[in-house]
């Protein structure tokens, strides 16, 4: 084994939280090394959040161009040049990676590119991508190793060489008929995008509704919106087998309540969940325990079962969002400075970037019922919001859950600029404001957020149900 190099701080994985803790401690004077296998900056700027939203925006432009006549703009024939869509995405990724590399240099963090495996507590053997091996040890070790797409065990699926979101975002051609397995956030964003680019798109979902975590009215509205754009859905469908090869021709056999169905397509995209990147990297040698799903076992301070080893982001079972990884970093940073912050009391929002967007924070109706929490529910169609009268973005609705003490306990919105409007509600929730304060706020006209006044004016009186 190579001679062990000693560092004050050792970080495995360059996702958002991992690189932030590395840069922070390096700037504080700690000798810091970060090991990354491939994606400088992690999945978000390379293969996930930012690339997908870049292509989703290209698809929105295509959609607007196709419907320009509705707004009095004649555009003529509209076609999608997927090579240009791909080039625009790659240019964005390149700029983001350059920014990350600048931060590594500016903070003095040593970036080591290679595959890392623990060979002893807090000791990592790295097989360098450009050849050779280094052995690194750290007084403090941080794990930020992320997840990868799950591929279900379906006969013929592996042989079909299906796309995941990674390969789907690298297509330079338009699939004739894209079959999407999974109706979660990734599957729906890409399904709508490729439909708008011009592909025929079919979505197969094993569960009884889209987006299994959402309330039924939310799932139904999203299915209605996407169906109206031509996306075809098959729910409560179990994929039994598959033959062919993605990119050429694939045939999917699925069991549905109406009997077996066979769907023929050209390409297949798997978007059925995530698996933590914890296998085969020697975590047992480091004394780091996993839970029964393969995620790193941590406490509310993100400390693992091994001394002076902490985990950040998805691999620790944190919600699968970049903004949560950033908050994991803040929790660890403050606790290293003597604080006592926890993951237990945070309010985590999320946004799905379909068009219109879906945004949510706090409790859903289903969660409130499951927890026995009494709530009053206010609901407002987006067509009631005056801003939508000027943009024709009338699809969707807002929904707020109000507790017995008049505080807002949850908010969901399908509609234009839903993520921005949701953040306004999140701020009110963080401040513990009674809903009346937001209802009576003077909100600028004509904004989508102006609809919050109408929504909260419709809170049922009396006790919560």
KOLDRENKE-525745 format. One record per residue (C-alpha): x, y, z. Coordinates in pm, whole numbers, always signed. Each point is the difference from the previous one (the first is absolute). Layout:
<rs>
X | Y | Z .
...
</rs>
This chain:
<rs>
+0 | +0 | +0 .
+119 | +351 | -83 .
+119 | +230 | +275 .
-291 | +159 | +186 .
-46 | +373 | -56 .
-151 | +176 | +301 .
-260 | +277 | -37 .
-198 | +197 | +252 .
-313 | -43 | -212 .
-87 | -269 | -251 .
-318 | +19 | -210 .
-124 | -279 | -226 .
-231 | +138 | -270 .
-29 | +349 | -146 .
-374 | +55 | +21 .
-122 | +335 | +125 .
+23 | -71 | +374 .
+331 | -182 | -26 .
+181 | +268 | -193 .
-142 | +274 | +223 .
+138 | -165 | +314 .
+333 | -56 | -177 .
+28 | +361 | -114 .
-112 | +134 | +338 .
+253 | -200 | +202 .
+281 | +59 | -251 .
-56 | +374 | +27 .
+17 | -40 | +378 .
+355 | -129 | -38 .
-61 | -375 | +9 .
+193 | -219 | -241 .
-287 | -133 | -209 .
-34 | -255 | -279 .
-313 | -86 | -195 .
-24 | -321 | -203 .
-239 | -10 | -295 .
-43 | -291 | -234 .
-134 | +182 | -307 .
-243 | +293 | +33 .
+174 | +314 | +125 .
-268 | +173 | +205 .
-209 | -315 | +33 .
-312 | -100 | -187 .
-190 | +331 | +24 .
+200 | +209 | -251 .
+107 | -297 | -213 .
-274 | -257 | -49 .
-303 | +96 | +208 .
-158 | +327 | +117 .
+157 | +262 | -223 .
+37 | -202 | -323 .
-358 | -128 | +23 .
-140 | +347 | +68 .
+204 | +135 | -292 .
-163 | -250 | -236 .
-342 | +53 | +163 .
+36 | +370 | -83 .
+90 | -79 | -361 .
-314 | -212 | -13 .
-206 | +289 | +138 .
+135 | +227 | -271 .
-96 | -263 | -259 .
-349 | -17 | +148 .
-43 | +377 | -9 .
+124 | +15 | -356 .
-245 | -271 | -105 .
-286 | +194 | +157 .
+114 | +349 | -98 .
-305 | +66 | -216 .
-215 | -14 | +312 .
+180 | +312 | +123 .
-5 | +176 | -335 .
+351 | -107 | -100 .
+37 | -186 | -330 .
+307 | -222 | +4 .
-45 | -230 | -296 .
+118 | -359 | +16 .
+167 | -94 | +332 .
+253 | -282 | +37 .
+232 | -108 | +280 .
+373 | -26 | -66 .
+108 | -239 | +275 .
+367 | +48 | -83 .
-37 | +369 | +92 .
-200 | -88 | +313 .
+282 | -232 | +104 .
+271 | +255 | -79 .
-177 | +266 | +208 .
-21 | -243 | +292 .
+365 | -101 | -30 .
+112 | +364 | -17 .
-187 | +69 | +326 .
+160 | -302 | +168 .
+346 | +107 | -114 .
-46 | +348 | +147 .
-118 | -148 | +331 .
+292 | -242 | +25 .
+243 | +285 | -67 .
-153 | +196 | +289 .
+42 | -298 | +232 .
+363 | -46 | -102 .
+63 | +369 | +70 .
-135 | -47 | +352 .
+226 | -299 | +62 .
+301 | +208 | -101 .
-110 | +312 | +190 .
-60 | -187 | +328 .
+311 | -216 | -18 .
-199 | -324 | +1 .
+189 | -284 | -168 .
-226 | -168 | -257 .
+91 | -363 | -61 .
-179 | -172 | -288 .
-34 | -374 | +40 .
-187 | -292 | +161 .
+21 | -9 | +378 .
-40 | -304 | +227 .
+47 | -13 | +376 .
+269 | -239 | +114 .
-2 | +97 | +369 .
-181 | +250 | +227 .
+25 | +348 | -155 .
+245 | -135 | -260 .
-77 | +4 | -370 .
+182 | -170 | -285 .
-50 | +191 | -324 .
+59 | -148 | -343 .
+74 | +309 | -203 .
-174 | +47 | -335 .
+330 | +94 | -163 .
+180 | -301 | +149 .
+160 | -88 | +332 .
-130 | -28 | +354 .
+0 | +226 | +304 .
-95 | -81 | +358 .
-154 | +286 | +195 .
-95 | +30 | +365 .
-196 | +279 | +165 .
-57 | +117 | +355 .
-353 | +91 | -110 .
-170 | -192 | -282 .
-315 | +101 | -187 .
-196 | -230 | -230 .
-196 | +162 | -283 .
-28 | -289 | -243 .
-356 | +44 | -130 .
-225 | -249 | -177 .
-49 | -147 | -345 .
-310 | -99 | -202 .
-169 | -324 | +97 .
-66 | -245 | -284 .
-282 | -242 | +88 .
+44 | -373 | -40 .
-213 | -52 | -309 .
+77 | -279 | -247 .
+164 | +150 | -306 .
+42 | +350 | +143 .
+374 | -11 | +62 .
+60 | -151 | -342 .
-201 | +285 | -153 .
+263 | +244 | +130 .
-256 | +256 | +118 .
+63 | +368 | +42 .
+19 | +155 | +344 .
-25 | +375 | +46 .
+375 | +17 | -68 .
-22 | -146 | -351 .
-334 | +171 | -74 .
+171 | +335 | +50 .
+267 | -98 | -253 .
-228 | -84 | -291 .
+82 | +191 | -318 .
-304 | -139 | -181 .
-371 | -13 | +65 .
-144 | -338 | +108 .
-290 | -108 | -218 .
-188 | -144 | +299 .
+149 | +33 | +349 .
-133 | -240 | +262 .
+59 | +125 | +355 .
-4 | -243 | +293 .
-101 | +198 | +309 .
-226 | +301 | +53 .
+206 | +181 | +261 .
+161 | +340 | -36 .
+283 | -104 | -232 .
-225 | -208 | -222 .
-265 | +271 | -36 .
+242 | +287 | -65 .
+171 | -192 | -279 .
-326 | -144 | -134 .
-144 | +346 | -51 .
+326 | +136 | -143 .
+31 | -271 | -264 .
-367 | +24 | -87 .
+48 | +373 | -61 .
+309 | -68 | -207 .
-217 | -221 | -221 .
+28 | -358 | +127 .
-294 | -222 | +68 .
+20 | -76 | +374 .
-156 | -275 | +212 .
+42 | -16 | +379 .
-45 | -327 | +189 .
-52 | +28 | +375 .
-23 | -298 | +235 .
-205 | +187 | +261 .
-363 | +109 | -26 .
+89 | +366 | -61 .
+277 | +228 | -121 .
+241 | +134 | +266 .
-89 | -248 | +274 .
+89 | +240 | +284 .
-244 | +268 | -113 .
-367 | +41 | +88 .
-235 | -157 | -257 .
-136 | +337 | -116 .
+355 | +116 | -74 .
+84 | -316 | -194 .
-328 | +15 | -193 .
+54 | +362 | -102 .
+354 | -67 | -120 .
-115 | -302 | -199 .
-277 | +207 | -159 .
+245 | +275 | -100 .
+257 | -235 | -151 .
-264 | -216 | -168 .
-134 | +310 | -171 .
+347 | +50 | -149 .
-7 | -352 | -139 .
+195 | -197 | +262 .
-160 | -344 | +35 .
-25 | -163 | +344 .
-39 | -355 | +118 .
-44 | -18 | +380 .
-33 | -299 | +234 .
+212 | -179 | -260 .
+264 | -261 | +78 .
+265 | -45 | -267 .
+37 | -373 | -58 .
+259 | -19 | -275 .
+177 | +186 | -271 .
+176 | -79 | -323 .
+202 | +200 | -248 .
+256 | +271 | +49 .
-47 | +364 | +96 .
+80 | +230 | -290 .
-124 | -253 | -252 .
-323 | -172 | +101 .
-136 | -116 | +335 .
-314 | -193 | +89 .
-132 | +20 | +356 .
-257 | -242 | +143 .
-188 | +130 | +303 .
-275 | -140 | +219 .
-280 | +251 | +59 .
-344 | -18 | +165 .
-139 | -41 | -352 .
+236 | -289 | -82 .
+339 | -29 | -165 .
+106 | +270 | -244 .
+297 | +22 | -235 .
+151 | +337 | -86 .
+243 | +45 | -285 .
+248 | +286 | +14 .
+338 | +110 | -123 .
+171 | +97 | +326 .
-53 | -79 | +366 .
+80 | +222 | +299 .
+18 | -143 | +351 .
-100 | +246 | +274 .
-112 | -228 | +282 .
+205 | +120 | +296 .
+350 | +29 | +138 .
+258 | -227 | +165 .
+272 | +130 | +239 .
+361 | -23 | -118 .
+107 | -186 | +312 .
+81 | -347 | -133 .
+357 | -113 | -62 .
+184 | +297 | +150 .
+112 | -160 | +327 .
-234 | +178 | +240 .
+8 | -306 | +224 .
+379 | +37 | +23 .
-55 | +357 | +115 .
-255 | -102 | +265 .
-287 | +174 | -178 .
-332 | -182 | +31 .
-279 | +0 | -259 .
-374 | -21 | +51 .
-217 | -272 | -155 .
-33 | +202 | -324 .
+375 | +45 | -41 .
+14 | +363 | +113 .
+262 | +114 | +250 .
-136 | -11 | +355 .
+26 | +345 | +158 .
-142 | +180 | +301 .
-178 | +336 | -9 .
+340 | +173 | -12 .
+101 | -204 | -310 .
+263 | -191 | +195 .
+61 | -357 | -113 .
+74 | -297 | +225 .
+374 | +61 | -49 .
+173 | +271 | +207 .
+71 | +326 | -186 .
-177 | -119 | -314 .
-312 | +180 | -125 .
-226 | -47 | -300 .
-162 | +267 | -215 .
-288 | -5 | -244 .
-177 | -291 | -166 .
+238 | -273 | +122 .
-103 | +86 | +357 .
-367 | -42 | -81 .
-58 | +376 | -17 .
-277 | +106 | -243 .
+133 | -23 | -355 .
+39 | +372 | -71 .
+308 | +214 | -46 .
-136 | +264 | +237 .
-17 | -265 | +274 .
+364 | -91 | -58 .
+84 | +369 | +45 .
-191 | +1 | +328 .
+181 | -316 | +111 .
+321 | +196 | -52 .
-129 | +286 | +214 .
-100 | -237 | +279 .
+343 | -165 | +3 .
+186 | +331 | -29 .
-187 | +150 | +296 .
+38 | -311 | +213 .
+375 | -16 | -67 .
+11 | +354 | +140 .
-174 | -112 | +321 .
-363 | +28 | -106 .
-279 | -250 | +48 .
-195 | +6 | -325 .
-216 | -292 | -107 .
-167 | -140 | -311 .
-319 | -67 | +194 .
-156 | +345 | -1 .
+54 | +123 | -355 .
-271 | +94 | -247 .
+94 | -150 | -336 .
-163 | +137 | -318 .
+20 | -148 | -347 .
-91 | +90 | -355 .
-58 | -213 | -309 .
+85 | +194 | -315 .
-272 | -114 | -229 .
-192 | +281 | -170 .
-190 | +103 | +201 .
+215 | -72 | +303 .
-102 | -201 | +304 .
+123 | +142 | +333 .
-60 | -120 | +354 .
+105 | +76 | +356 .
-119 | -137 | +333 .
-282 | -248 | +51 .
-215 | -150 | -273 .
-362 | -98 | +60 .
+100 | -365 | +5 .
+273 | +60 | +258 .
-229 | +207 | +221 .
-258 | -280 | +0 .
+264 | -264 | +72 .
+137 | +200 | +293 .
-342 | +87 | +135 .
+57 | +375 | -40 .
-318 | +205 | -37 .
+16 | +251 | -285 .
-218 | +237 | -198 .
+56 | -5 | -375 .
-15 | +292 | -241 .
+18 | -62 | -376 .
+18 | +247 | -287 .
-2 | -71 | -376 .
+283 | +178 | -181 .
-257 | +138 | -244 .
-116 | +226 | +285 .
+341 | +173 | +20 .
-5 | +313 | -217 .
+359 | -47 | -119 .
-105 | -316 | -184 .
-259 | +199 | -196 .
+287 | +182 | -169 .
+220 | -303 | -64 .
-262 | -273 | -63 .
+176 | -216 | +262 .
-328 | -95 | +166 .
+69 | -365 | +78 .
+45 | -129 | +354 .
-93 | +115 | +347 .
+130 | +116 | +339 .
-80 | -187 | +322 .
+77 | +99 | +360 .
-38 | -200 | +321 .
-78 | +212 | +307 .
+40 | -126 | +356 .
-226 | +62 | +299 .
+231 | +283 | +112 .
-39 | +173 | -341 .
+355 | -79 | -109 .
+66 | -130 | -351 .
+101 | -367 | +26 .
+35 | -83 | -368 .
-20 | +146 | -350 .
-18 | -159 | -343 .
-23 | +172 | -336 .
-17 | -107 | -362 .
+34 | +313 | -207 .
+215 | +264 | -159 .
+297 | +100 | +221 .
-113 | -247 | +268 .
+350 | -28 | +148 .
+26 | +373 | +57 .
-349 | +25 | +152 .
+68 | -300 | +225 .
+308 | +175 | +141 .
-218 | +289 | +116 .
-219 | -244 | +193 .
+306 | -181 | +136 .
+130 | +329 | +143 .
-334 | +58 | +174 .
+10 | -353 | +140 .
+356 | +43 | +127 .
-110 | +318 | +173 .
-296 | -176 | +161 .
-237 | +263 | -138 .
-376 | -53 | +19 .
-142 | -35 | -347 .
-184 | +331 | +37 .
+330 | +192 | -13 .
+73 | -138 | -345 .
-365 | +30 | -106 .
-1 | +371 | +84 .
+348 | +78 | -138 .
+27 | +258 | -277 .
+134 | -216 | -285 .
+104 | +160 | -327 .
-246 | -5 | -289 .
+20 | -176 | -256 .
+200 | -287 | +151 .
-87 | -364 | +38 .
+67 | +32 | +375 .
-295 | +240 | +13 .
-215 | -311 | -7 .
+106 | -81 | +355 .
-234 | +270 | +128 .
-294 | -158 | -180 .
+99 | -348 | +112 .
+27 | +89 | +368 .
-317 | +208 | -8 .
-175 | -330 | -69 .
+118 | -186 | +313 .
-304 | -169 | +152 .
-116 | +149 | +327 .
-44 | -206 | +315 .
+216 | -281 | +133 .
+237 | -203 | -208 .
-107 | -339 | -127 .
</rs>
